[in-house]
Amino acid sequence: MAKPLKPKDLRQMSDEQLRLLYKERTRDLFALRVQASTQRRDVPMELRKARRDIARILTIQRERERQRLQQT
């Protein structure tokens, strides 16, 4: 699993990059959940990091959406 993403780095990405990263992180989260349930491996920290990364991505996307709505 990659390092947690910083909001500063996410804000520098394009909308398309954020969408692709979101898809990647959701796939990672699914894999971690399956791994945690089947192998009983200790992955709570990795699960938490993945969820937080997804939340950060969604927050940045929502901020951009709100900015576009305010400009029109």
PyMOL Python script that loads the backbone (N, CA, C, O; Angstrom):
from pymol import cmd

cmd.read_pdbstr("""\
ATOM      1  N   MET A   1       0.846  -1.184   0.000  1.00  0.00           N
ATOM      2  CA  MET A   1       0.000   0.000   0.000  1.00  0.00           C
ATOM      3  C   MET A   1       0.885   1.238   0.000  1.00  0.00           C
ATOM      4  O   MET A   1       1.927   1.274   0.655  1.00  0.00           O
ATOM      5  N   ALA A   2       0.468   2.220  -0.721  1.00  0.00           N
ATOM      6  CA  ALA A   2       1.237   3.456  -0.840  1.00  0.00           C
ATOM      7  C   ALA A   2       1.116   4.301   0.419  1.00  0.00           C
ATOM      8  O   ALA A   2       0.271   4.058   1.281  1.00  0.00           O
ATOM      9  N   LYS A   3       1.982   5.297   0.496  1.00  0.00           N
ATOM     10  CA  LYS A   3       1.924   6.221   1.627  1.00  0.00           C
ATOM     11  C   LYS A   3       0.611   6.994   1.581  1.00  0.00           C
ATOM     12  O   LYS A   3       0.023   7.153   0.511  1.00  0.00           O
ATOM     13  N   PRO A   4       0.148   7.473   2.729  1.00  0.00           N
ATOM     14  CA  PRO A   4      -1.062   8.296   2.725  1.00  0.00           C
ATOM     15  C   PRO A   4      -0.838   9.556   1.894  1.00  0.00           C
ATOM     16  O   PRO A   4       0.251  10.130   1.887  1.00  0.00           O
ATOM     17  N   LEU A   5      -1.864   9.963   1.213  1.00  0.00           N
ATOM     18  CA  LEU A   5      -1.772  11.144   0.356  1.00  0.00           C
ATOM     19  C   LEU A   5      -1.997  12.413   1.167  1.00  0.00           C
ATOM     20  O   LEU A   5      -2.790  12.439   2.108  1.00  0.00           O
ATOM     21  N   LYS A   6      -1.296  13.441   0.788  1.00  0.00           N
ATOM     22  CA  LYS A   6      -1.448  14.726   1.450  1.00  0.00           C
ATOM     23  C   LYS A   6      -2.427  15.578   0.632  1.00  0.00           C
ATOM     24  O   LYS A   6      -2.417  15.519  -0.597  1.00  0.00           O
ATOM     25  N   PRO A   7      -3.267  16.367   1.302  1.00  0.00           N
ATOM     26  CA  PRO A   7      -4.217  17.209   0.574  1.00  0.00           C
ATOM     27  C   PRO A   7      -3.521  18.155  -0.420  1.00  0.00           C
ATOM     28  O   PRO A   7      -4.052  18.443  -1.493  1.00  0.00           O
ATOM     29  N   LYS A   8      -2.353  18.620  -0.052  1.00  0.00           N
ATOM     30  CA  LYS A   8      -1.603  19.519  -0.941  1.00  0.00           C
ATOM     31  C   LYS A   8      -1.297  18.823  -2.270  1.00  0.00           C
ATOM     32  O   LYS A   8      -1.425  19.428  -3.334  1.00  0.00           O
ATOM     33  N   ASP A   9      -0.895  17.559  -2.205  1.00  0.00           N
ATOM     34  CA  ASP A   9      -0.591  16.798  -3.415  1.00  0.00           C
ATOM     35  C   ASP A   9      -1.848  16.534  -4.230  1.00  0.00           C
ATOM     36  O   ASP A   9      -1.821  16.590  -5.460  1.00  0.00           O
ATOM     37  N   LEU A  10      -2.941  16.250  -3.552  1.00  0.00           N
ATOM     38  CA  LEU A  10      -4.197  15.982  -4.252  1.00  0.00           C
ATOM     39  C   LEU A  10      -4.710  17.219  -4.980  1.00  0.00           C
ATOM     40  O   LEU A  10      -5.253  17.110  -6.080  1.00  0.00           O
ATOM     41  N   ARG A  11      -4.545  18.377  -4.384  1.00  0.00           N
ATOM     42  CA  ARG A  11      -5.026  19.613  -5.010  1.00  0.00           C
ATOM     43  C   ARG A  11      -4.256  19.943  -6.281  1.00  0.00           C
ATOM     44  O   ARG A  11      -4.754  20.678  -7.134  1.00  0.00           O
ATOM     45  N   GLN A  12      -3.060  19.413  -6.415  1.00  0.00           N
ATOM     46  CA  GLN A  12      -2.262  19.664  -7.609  1.00  0.00           C
ATOM     47  C   GLN A  12      -2.630  18.726  -8.760  1.00  0.00           C
ATOM     48  O   GLN A  12      -2.195  18.934  -9.892  1.00  0.00           O
ATOM     49  N   MET A  13      -3.419  17.707  -8.478  1.00  0.00           N
ATOM     50  CA  MET A  13      -3.822  16.746  -9.504  1.00  0.00           C
ATOM     51  C   MET A  13      -5.021  17.258 -10.291  1.00  0.00           C
ATOM     52  O   MET A  13      -5.807  18.074  -9.811  1.00  0.00           O
ATOM     53  N   SER A  14      -5.133  16.756 -11.511  1.00  0.00           N
ATOM     54  CA  SER A  14      -6.285  17.114 -12.333  1.00  0.00           C
ATOM     55  C   SER A  14      -7.494  16.301 -11.890  1.00  0.00           C
ATOM     56  O   SER A  14      -7.373  15.358 -11.108  1.00  0.00           O
ATOM     57  N   ASP A  15      -8.654  16.680 -12.400  1.00  0.00           N
ATOM     58  CA  ASP A  15      -9.882  15.954 -12.066  1.00  0.00           C
ATOM     59  C   ASP A  15      -9.802  14.499 -12.517  1.00  0.00           C
ATOM     60  O   ASP A  15     -10.244  13.598 -11.805  1.00  0.00           O
ATOM     61  N   GLU A  16      -9.242  14.277 -13.694  1.00  0.00           N
ATOM     62  CA  GLU A  16      -9.125  12.919 -14.222  1.00  0.00           C
ATOM     63  C   GLU A  16      -8.178  12.080 -13.364  1.00  0.00           C
ATOM     64  O   GLU A  16      -8.451  10.910 -13.097  1.00  0.00           O
ATOM     65  N   GLN A  17      -7.087  12.666 -12.941  1.00  0.00           N
ATOM     66  CA  GLN A  17      -6.150  11.948 -12.076  1.00  0.00           C
ATOM     67  C   GLN A  17      -6.818  11.572 -10.753  1.00  0.00           C
ATOM     68  O   GLN A  17      -6.605  10.476 -10.234  1.00  0.00           O
ATOM     69  N   LEU A  18      -7.617  12.477 -10.218  1.00  0.00           N
ATOM     70  CA  LEU A  18      -8.324  12.183  -8.966  1.00  0.00           C
ATOM     71  C   LEU A  18      -9.312  11.042  -9.145  1.00  0.00           C
ATOM     72  O   LEU A  18      -9.433  10.180  -8.274  1.00  0.00           O
ATOM     73  N   ARG A  19     -10.023  11.032 -10.277  1.00  0.00           N
ATOM     74  CA  ARG A  19     -10.974   9.949 -10.542  1.00  0.00           C
ATOM     75  C   ARG A  19     -10.266   8.600 -10.619  1.00  0.00           C
ATOM     76  O   ARG A  19     -10.733   7.611 -10.055  1.00  0.00           O
ATOM     77  N   LEU A  20      -9.140   8.570 -11.319  1.00  0.00           N
ATOM     78  CA  LEU A  20      -8.393   7.320 -11.445  1.00  0.00           C
ATOM     79  C   LEU A  20      -7.831   6.869 -10.105  1.00  0.00           C
ATOM     80  O   LEU A  20      -7.843   5.679  -9.789  1.00  0.00           O
ATOM     81  N   LEU A  21      -7.344   7.811  -9.325  1.00  0.00           N
ATOM     82  CA  LEU A  21      -6.810   7.490  -8.009  1.00  0.00           C
ATOM     83  C   LEU A  21      -7.912   6.980  -7.083  1.00  0.00           C
ATOM     84  O   LEU A  21      -7.693   6.065  -6.290  1.00  0.00           O
ATOM     85  N   TYR A  22      -9.086   7.573  -7.190  1.00  0.00           N
ATOM     86  CA  TYR A  22     -10.237   7.122  -6.394  1.00  0.00           C
ATOM     87  C   TYR A  22     -10.575   5.667  -6.719  1.00  0.00           C
ATOM     88  O   TYR A  22     -10.791   4.853  -5.821  1.00  0.00           O
ATOM     89  N   LYS A  23     -10.617   5.352  -8.012  1.00  0.00           N
ATOM     90  CA  LYS A  23     -10.915   3.976  -8.418  1.00  0.00           C
ATOM     91  C   LYS A  23      -9.857   3.010  -7.890  1.00  0.00           C
ATOM     92  O   LYS A  23     -10.174   1.921  -7.412  1.00  0.00           O
ATOM     93  N   GLU A  24      -8.603   3.425  -7.984  1.00  0.00           N
ATOM     94  CA  GLU A  24      -7.511   2.580  -7.506  1.00  0.00           C
ATOM     95  C   GLU A  24      -7.617   2.337  -5.999  1.00  0.00           C
ATOM     96  O   GLU A  24      -7.464   1.207  -5.535  1.00  0.00           O
ATOM     97  N   ARG A  25      -7.878   3.391  -5.249  1.00  0.00           N
ATOM     98  CA  ARG A  25      -7.957   3.258  -3.792  1.00  0.00           C
ATOM     99  C   ARG A  25      -9.165   2.429  -3.360  1.00  0.00           C
ATOM    100  O   ARG A  25      -9.086   1.683  -2.383  1.00  0.00           O
ATOM    101  N   THR A  26     -10.288   2.554  -4.081  1.00  0.00           N
ATOM    102  CA  THR A  26     -11.452   1.743  -3.719  1.00  0.00           C
ATOM    103  C   THR A  26     -11.182   0.266  -3.997  1.00  0.00           C
ATOM    104  O   THR A  26     -11.628  -0.597  -3.240  1.00  0.00           O
ATOM    105  N   ARG A  27     -10.450  -0.032  -5.084  1.00  0.00           N
ATOM    106  CA  ARG A  27     -10.062  -1.414  -5.354  1.00  0.00           C
ATOM    107  C   ARG A  27      -9.133  -1.931  -4.260  1.00  0.00           C
ATOM    108  O   ARG A  27      -9.268  -3.065  -3.799  1.00  0.00           O
ATOM    109  N   ASP A  28      -8.190  -1.088  -3.851  1.00  0.00           N
ATOM    110  CA  ASP A  28      -7.281  -1.467  -2.767  1.00  0.00           C
ATOM    111  C   ASP A  28      -8.051  -1.754  -1.481  1.00  0.00           C
ATOM    112  O   ASP A  28      -7.774  -2.730  -0.782  1.00  0.00           O
ATOM    113  N   LEU A  29      -9.013  -0.898  -1.181  1.00  0.00           N
ATOM    114  CA  LEU A  29      -9.801  -1.075   0.033  1.00  0.00           C
ATOM    115  C   LEU A  29     -10.585  -2.385  -0.009  1.00  0.00           C
ATOM    116  O   LEU A  29     -10.660  -3.100   0.990  1.00  0.00           O
ATOM    117  N   PHE A  30     -11.160  -2.692  -1.150  1.00  0.00           N
ATOM    118  CA  PHE A  30     -11.888  -3.951  -1.299  1.00  0.00           C
ATOM    119  C   PHE A  30     -10.953  -5.142  -1.063  1.00  0.00           C
ATOM    120  O   PHE A  30     -11.294  -6.083  -0.346  1.00  0.00           O
ATOM    121  N   ALA A  31      -9.771  -5.082  -1.680  1.00  0.00           N
ATOM    122  CA  ALA A  31      -8.807  -6.171  -1.522  1.00  0.00           C
ATOM    123  C   ALA A  31      -8.384  -6.319  -0.063  1.00  0.00           C
ATOM    124  O   ALA A  31      -8.237  -7.437   0.432  1.00  0.00           O
ATOM    125  N   LEU A  32      -8.191  -5.211   0.618  1.00  0.00           N
ATOM    126  CA  LEU A  32      -7.808  -5.265   2.025  1.00  0.00           C
ATOM    127  C   LEU A  32      -8.923  -5.852   2.887  1.00  0.00           C
ATOM    128  O   LEU A  32      -8.658  -6.600   3.829  1.00  0.00           O
ATOM    129  N   ARG A  33     -10.169  -5.510   2.561  1.00  0.00           N
ATOM    130  CA  ARG A  33     -11.290  -6.070   3.312  1.00  0.00           C
ATOM    131  C   ARG A  33     -11.396  -7.568   3.126  1.00  0.00           C
ATOM    132  O   ARG A  33     -11.635  -8.308   4.081  1.00  0.00           O
ATOM    133  N   VAL A  34     -11.216  -8.015   1.884  1.00  0.00           N
ATOM    134  CA  VAL A  34     -11.254  -9.448   1.613  1.00  0.00           C
ATOM    135  C   VAL A  34     -10.112 -10.132   2.342  1.00  0.00           C
ATOM    136  O   VAL A  34     -10.299 -11.179   2.963  1.00  0.00           O
ATOM    137  N   GLN A  35      -8.951  -9.549   2.266  1.00  0.00           N
ATOM    138  CA  GLN A  35      -7.781 -10.110   2.930  1.00  0.00           C
ATOM    139  C   GLN A  35      -7.990 -10.195   4.438  1.00  0.00           C
ATOM    140  O   GLN A  35      -7.626 -11.189   5.068  1.00  0.00           O
ATOM    141  N   ALA A  36      -8.569  -9.165   5.002  1.00  0.00           N
ATOM    142  CA  ALA A  36      -8.798  -9.150   6.448  1.00  0.00           C
ATOM    143  C   ALA A  36      -9.810 -10.213   6.865  1.00  0.00           C
ATOM    144  O   ALA A  36      -9.681 -10.815   7.932  1.00  0.00           O
ATOM    145  N   SER A  37     -10.809 -10.441   6.028  1.00  0.00           N
ATOM    146  CA  SER A  37     -11.842 -11.409   6.412  1.00  0.00           C
ATOM    147  C   SER A  37     -11.423 -12.849   6.141  1.00  0.00           C
ATOM    148  O   SER A  37     -11.810 -13.751   6.885  1.00  0.00           O
ATOM    149  N   THR A  38     -10.648 -13.079   5.100  1.00  0.00           N
ATOM    150  CA  THR A  38     -10.293 -14.455   4.759  1.00  0.00           C
ATOM    151  C   THR A  38      -9.024 -14.941   5.441  1.00  0.00           C
ATOM    152  O   THR A  38      -8.951 -16.084   5.891  1.00  0.00           O
ATOM    153  N   GLN A  39      -8.041 -14.081   5.513  1.00  0.00           N
ATOM    154  CA  GLN A  39      -6.759 -14.505   6.070  1.00  0.00           C
ATOM    155  C   GLN A  39      -6.610 -14.141   7.535  1.00  0.00           C
ATOM    156  O   GLN A  39      -5.647 -14.552   8.184  1.00  0.00           O
ATOM    157  N   ARG A  40      -7.539 -13.385   8.053  1.00  0.00           N
ATOM    158  CA  ARG A  40      -7.466 -12.928   9.440  1.00  0.00           C
ATOM    159  C   ARG A  40      -6.146 -12.225   9.726  1.00  0.00           C
ATOM    160  O   ARG A  40      -5.614 -12.277  10.835  1.00  0.00           O
ATOM    161  N   ARG A  41      -5.643 -11.576   8.708  1.00  0.00           N
ATOM    162  CA  ARG A  41      -4.397 -10.834   8.840  1.00  0.00           C
ATOM    163  C   ARG A  41      -4.686  -9.511   9.515  1.00  0.00           C
ATOM    164  O   ARG A  41      -5.768  -8.948   9.345  1.00  0.00           O
ATOM    165  N   ASP A  42      -3.751  -9.019  10.264  1.00  0.00           N
ATOM    166  CA  ASP A  42      -3.932  -7.730  10.926  1.00  0.00           C
ATOM    167  C   ASP A  42      -3.678  -6.605   9.928  1.00  0.00           C
ATOM    168  O   ASP A  42      -2.531  -6.275   9.625  1.00  0.00           O
ATOM    169  N   VAL A  43      -4.757  -6.027   9.426  1.00  0.00           N
ATOM    170  CA  VAL A  43      -4.627  -4.941   8.465  1.00  0.00           C
ATOM    171  C   VAL A  43      -5.444  -3.709   8.867  1.00  0.00           C
ATOM    172  O   VAL A  43      -5.805  -2.921   7.993  1.00  0.00           O
ATOM    173  N   PRO A  44      -5.748  -3.514  10.147  1.00  0.00           N
ATOM    174  CA  PRO A  44      -6.609  -2.378  10.474  1.00  0.00           C
ATOM    175  C   PRO A  44      -5.988  -1.026  10.112  1.00  0.00           C
ATOM    176  O   PRO A  44      -6.695  -0.103   9.708  1.00  0.00           O
ATOM    177  N   MET A  45      -4.683  -0.916  10.258  1.00  0.00           N
ATOM    178  CA  MET A  45      -4.050   0.362   9.937  1.00  0.00           C
ATOM    179  C   MET A  45      -4.096   0.633   8.429  1.00  0.00           C
ATOM    180  O   MET A  45      -4.333   1.765   8.008  1.00  0.00           O
ATOM    181  N   GLU A  46      -3.872  -0.395   7.628  1.00  0.00           N
ATOM    182  CA  GLU A  46      -3.935  -0.226   6.180  1.00  0.00           C
ATOM    183  C   GLU A  46      -5.355   0.095   5.736  1.00  0.00           C
ATOM    184  O   GLU A  46      -5.552   0.903   4.828  1.00  0.00           O
ATOM    185  N   LEU A  47      -6.339  -0.527   6.362  1.00  0.00           N
ATOM    186  CA  LEU A  47      -7.735  -0.219   6.052  1.00  0.00           C
ATOM    187  C   LEU A  47      -8.034   1.245   6.375  1.00  0.00           C
ATOM    188  O   LEU A  47      -8.675   1.943   5.590  1.00  0.00           O
ATOM    189  N   ARG A  48      -7.573   1.690   7.510  1.00  0.00           N
ATOM    190  CA  ARG A  48      -7.804   3.071   7.924  1.00  0.00           C
ATOM    191  C   ARG A  48      -7.152   4.059   6.953  1.00  0.00           C
ATOM    192  O   ARG A  48      -7.754   5.073   6.598  1.00  0.00           O
ATOM    193  N   LYS A  49      -5.924   3.761   6.525  1.00  0.00           N
ATOM    194  CA  LYS A  49      -5.230   4.639   5.583  1.00  0.00           C
ATOM    195  C   LYS A  49      -5.989   4.719   4.260  1.00  0.00           C
ATOM    196  O   LYS A  49      -6.143   5.797   3.686  1.00  0.00           O
ATOM    197  N   ALA A  50      -6.455   3.581   3.788  1.00  0.00           N
ATOM    198  CA  ALA A  50      -7.188   3.553   2.519  1.00  0.00           C
ATOM    199  C   ALA A  50      -8.481   4.358   2.622  1.00  0.00           C
ATOM    200  O   ALA A  50      -8.811   5.128   1.720  1.00  0.00           O
ATOM    201  N   ARG A  51      -9.215   4.179   3.727  1.00  0.00           N
ATOM    202  CA  ARG A  51     -10.465   4.933   3.905  1.00  0.00           C
ATOM    203  C   ARG A  51     -10.194   6.431   3.978  1.00  0.00           C
ATOM    204  O   ARG A  51     -10.939   7.228   3.408  1.00  0.00           O
ATOM    205  N   ARG A  52      -9.150   6.808   4.663  1.00  0.00           N
ATOM    206  CA  ARG A  52      -8.830   8.235   4.789  1.00  0.00           C
ATOM    207  C   ARG A  52      -8.392   8.828   3.456  1.00  0.00           C
ATOM    208  O   ARG A  52      -8.743   9.965   3.139  1.00  0.00           O
ATOM    209  N   ASP A  53      -7.630   8.071   2.675  1.00  0.00           N
ATOM    210  CA  ASP A  53      -7.243   8.552   1.351  1.00  0.00           C
ATOM    211  C   ASP A  53      -8.481   8.785   0.483  1.00  0.00           C
ATOM    212  O   ASP A  53      -8.580   9.795  -0.214  1.00  0.00           O
ATOM    213  N   ILE A  54      -9.414   7.847   0.534  1.00  0.00           N
ATOM    214  CA  ILE A  54     -10.649   7.984  -0.238  1.00  0.00           C
ATOM    215  C   ILE A  54     -11.419   9.217   0.218  1.00  0.00           C
ATOM    216  O   ILE A  54     -11.944   9.963  -0.608  1.00  0.00           O
ATOM    217  N   ALA A  55     -11.487   9.432   1.514  1.00  0.00           N
ATOM    218  CA  ALA A  55     -12.188  10.608   2.038  1.00  0.00           C
ATOM    219  C   ALA A  55     -11.508  11.895   1.587  1.00  0.00           C
ATOM    220  O   ALA A  55     -12.184  12.868   1.253  1.00  0.00           O
ATOM    221  N   ARG A  56     -10.201  11.908   1.575  1.00  0.00           N
ATOM    222  CA  ARG A  56      -9.482  13.112   1.118  1.00  0.00           C
ATOM    223  C   ARG A  56      -9.770  13.389  -0.353  1.00  0.00           C
ATOM    224  O   ARG A  56     -10.001  14.534  -0.741  1.00  0.00           O
ATOM    225  N   ILE A  57      -9.754  12.337  -1.173  1.00  0.00           N
ATOM    226  CA  ILE A  57     -10.023  12.501  -2.604  1.00  0.00           C
ATOM    227  C   ILE A  57     -11.429  13.045  -2.809  1.00  0.00           C
ATOM    228  O   ILE A  57     -11.626  13.982  -3.583  1.00  0.00           O
ATOM    229  N   LEU A  58     -12.407  12.465  -2.124  1.00  0.00           N
ATOM    230  CA  LEU A  58     -13.790  12.920  -2.268  1.00  0.00           C
ATOM    231  C   LEU A  58     -13.955  14.364  -1.785  1.00  0.00           C
ATOM    232  O   LEU A  58     -14.736  15.122  -2.360  1.00  0.00           O
ATOM    233  N   THR A  59     -13.236  14.743  -0.748  1.00  0.00           N
ATOM    234  CA  THR A  59     -13.308  16.109  -0.235  1.00  0.00           C
ATOM    235  C   THR A  59     -12.788  17.097  -1.270  1.00  0.00           C
ATOM    236  O   THR A  59     -13.413  18.131  -1.505  1.00  0.00           O
ATOM    237  N   ILE A  60     -11.657  16.795  -1.887  1.00  0.00           N
ATOM    238  CA  ILE A  60     -11.081  17.674  -2.908  1.00  0.00           C
ATOM    239  C   ILE A  60     -12.027  17.777  -4.102  1.00  0.00           C
ATOM    240  O   ILE A  60     -12.231  18.863  -4.645  1.00  0.00           O
ATOM    241  N   GLN A  61     -12.603  16.647  -4.507  1.00  0.00           N
ATOM    242  CA  GLN A  61     -13.549  16.678  -5.631  1.00  0.00           C
ATOM    243  C   GLN A  61     -14.760  17.539  -5.304  1.00  0.00           C
ATOM    244  O   GLN A  61     -15.235  18.294  -6.153  1.00  0.00           O
ATOM    245  N   ARG A  62     -15.259  17.432  -4.089  1.00  0.00           N
ATOM    246  CA  ARG A  62     -16.418  18.227  -3.676  1.00  0.00           C
ATOM    247  C   ARG A  62     -16.064  19.711  -3.614  1.00  0.00           C
ATOM    248  O   ARG A  62     -16.869  20.553  -4.012  1.00  0.00           O
ATOM    249  N   GLU A  63     -14.890  20.038  -3.128  1.00  0.00           N
ATOM    250  CA  GLU A  63     -14.455  21.438  -3.092  1.00  0.00           C
ATOM    251  C   GLU A  63     -14.443  22.032  -4.491  1.00  0.00           C
ATOM    252  O   GLU A  63     -14.908  23.151  -4.708  1.00  0.00           O
ATOM    253  N   ARG A  64     -13.908  21.274  -5.431  1.00  0.00           N
ATOM    254  CA  ARG A  64     -13.850  21.762  -6.823  1.00  0.00           C
ATOM    255  C   ARG A  64     -15.245  21.916  -7.409  1.00  0.00           C
ATOM    256  O   ARG A  64     -15.517  22.879  -8.126  1.00  0.00           O
ATOM    257  N   GLU A  65     -16.121  20.979  -7.108  1.00  0.00           N
ATOM    258  CA  GLU A  65     -17.494  21.053  -7.589  1.00  0.00           C
ATOM    259  C   GLU A  65     -18.191  22.308  -7.056  1.00  0.00           C
ATOM    260  O   GLU A  65     -18.880  23.006  -7.800  1.00  0.00           O
ATOM    261  N   ARG A  66     -18.008  22.587  -5.770  1.00  0.00           N
ATOM    262  CA  ARG A  66     -18.616  23.768  -5.166  1.00  0.00           C
ATOM    263  C   ARG A  66     -18.054  25.053  -5.754  1.00  0.00           C
ATOM    264  O   ARG A  66     -18.791  26.020  -5.951  1.00  0.00           O
ATOM    265  N   GLN A  67     -16.754  25.071  -6.036  1.00  0.00           N
ATOM    266  CA  GLN A  67     -16.149  26.246  -6.661  1.00  0.00           C
ATOM    267  C   GLN A  67     -16.748  26.503  -8.037  1.00  0.00           C
ATOM    268  O   GLN A  67     -17.036  27.645  -8.397  1.00  0.00           O
ATOM    269  N   ARG A  68     -16.935  25.418  -8.809  1.00  0.00           N
ATOM    270  CA  ARG A  68     -17.524  25.584 -10.154  1.00  0.00           C
ATOM    271  C   ARG A  68     -18.958  26.111 -10.054  1.00  0.00           C
ATOM    272  O   ARG A  68     -19.376  26.940 -10.863  1.00  0.00           O
ATOM    273  N   LEU A  69     -19.702  25.631  -9.066  1.00  0.00           N
ATOM    274  CA  LEU A  69     -21.078  26.087  -8.909  1.00  0.00           C
ATOM    275  C   LEU A  69     -21.147  27.551  -8.477  1.00  0.00           C
ATOM    276  O   LEU A  69     -22.050  28.278  -8.891  1.00  0.00           O
ATOM    277  N   GLN A  70     -20.214  27.979  -7.661  1.00  0.00           N
ATOM    278  CA  GLN A  70     -20.198  29.383  -7.201  1.00  0.00           C
ATOM    279  C   GLN A  70     -19.790  30.333  -8.320  1.00  0.00           C
ATOM    280  O   GLN A  70     -20.218  31.487  -8.338  1.00  0.00           O
ATOM    281  N   GLN A  71     -18.968  29.861  -9.253  1.00  0.00           N
ATOM    282  CA  GLN A  71     -18.504  30.716 -10.342  1.00  0.00           C
ATOM    283  C   GLN A  71     -19.590  30.947 -11.381  1.00  0.00           C
ATOM    284  O   GLN A  71     -19.541  31.937 -12.110  1.00  0.00           O
ATOM    285  N   THR A  72     -20.560  30.062 -11.462  1.00  0.00           N
ATOM    286  CA  THR A  72     -21.594  30.225 -12.490  1.00  0.00           C
ATOM    287  C   THR A  72     -22.773  31.006 -11.974  1.00  0.00           C
ATOM    288  O   THR A  72     -23.733  31.234 -12.710  1.00  0.00           O
TER     289      THR A  72
END
""", "prot")
cmd.dss("prot")
cmd.show_as("cartoon", "prot")
cmd.util.cbc("prot")
cmd.orient("prot")
